[in-house]
Amino acid sequence: MKRPLVFGVIAAASFHTGQVPAYDFDDWPVHHTFGDGTDLALTGVYRYDLNDFGNDALPDGRSRFEDSHTNRRKELGLTLKKKGVYDAVIGYEYQGRSWLDTNLRVQSKALFGTDYGAFRFGYSKTPVGFEGVTSTKATSFLELALPVQALYEGRRTGVDWAFERPRWLVNAGYYWGQDLQGDNDGTTIAARLAWTPHKRDGDVVHLGISASEERPDATTDGRGVRTLPVARFRSIPEAGLTSVRLVDSGTLSNVDDIRRYGLEALWIGGPWSVQGELLNVDVGRKGGKPGYDAGGFYVFGSWILTGESRPYSGGNTGNLKPKGAWGAWELLLRYSQLDLDDGAIRGGRQRDWTLGANWYLTQHFKFQANYIQASSDRAGLSLDPRILELRAQVQF
């Protein structure tokens, strides 16, 4: 297995001569603050990944997966914000050629003198899926858990409202436009509610519930061909450099509505934390087609060896900010499960164990390693690959 040169180059650059402490790399000139407090910033994420697969032989002897190392993400954006008044963002991911958050959020207190929450207009993430709404640069593992990959709706165009108090928060939205790639016609209404009896640095309890109803529309292409709404749920085996899915519902036709439900929990106690969520999808179909139900869950634990705590704000977690000169170290263990079998639809079942290690060299450099033991069964074919993943990430 070849090791890409980029890991060694980035690591060597990070250490430099071995005499410069890590915090010297934190002062990056990506912000400019104007005299009235308005802040203009450049944002970005660059990732280089390596995936190595084993134990993936099919009955005919061929390997199901192909080892790979390449760019995983090339994200660039701009933000313009004035604290307590508004913030605007535009982002694009060049590796996947897809738009990211592109929206304007306004604080009601600046308009009305009283805090009624924040109102956001534009393209943003829908709120059902705790791990799904986590910032891209702040994911604890290299890839999202199985049920989040398969069931999370993603970004849509619309308006949402967020209101937070010391012991609770609520987020609700109505989305009526396509995603910015021009797909997923239809409407979605969604809401997320969380109780936060503990919400201090290193001491967090977050318990949440969420739900949404999506009503996809038929589409008509340039030739006038009309296609009725469809849905499909599938997941890669928590390895981002493959398009192979071990579980896949296939295309569900004549879709009327898609209802998603989520339960989520987070506990942070000093350097320790536990996070988990359960996601379920219920698809209603027309024309006498039977409905479809699928779901899954994940749970993971984290221990930060260097004593920091996972940061929490606005109902979500962020990247660690190392306190020491040579960064912060984190060990993690996750179990995730996804069941796409329902009636005559044999989408398959998969269970993954993932052991992870993260090194936050500075707030801009992050290195990750995951080892995944996957187990899947679809339509009588079982496959249990073992996957080693490495990532070098730069973020600002």
ABEGO torsion letter per residue (X at the ends): XBBBAAAAAAAAAAAEAGABBAAAAABBBABBBBAAGBBBBBBBBBBBBBBBBBGABBAAGBBABBBBBBBABBBBBBBBBBBGABBBBBBBBAAAGBBBBBBBBBBAAAAAGBBAEBBBBEBBBBABGAAAABBAAABABABBBAAAAAABAEBBBEBBBBBBBAABBBBBBBBABBBAAGBGBEBBBBBBBBBBABBBBGBBBBBBBBBBBBBBBBBBBAAGBBBBBBBBBBBBAGBAABABBABBAEBBBGBABBBBBBBBBBBBBEABBBBBBBBBBBBBBBGGBBBBBBBBBBBBBBBBAAGBBBBBBGGBBBBBBBABAAEBBBBBBBBBBBBABBEABBAEBBBBBBBBBBBBABAABBBBBBBBBBBBBBGGBBBBBBBBBBBBBBBX
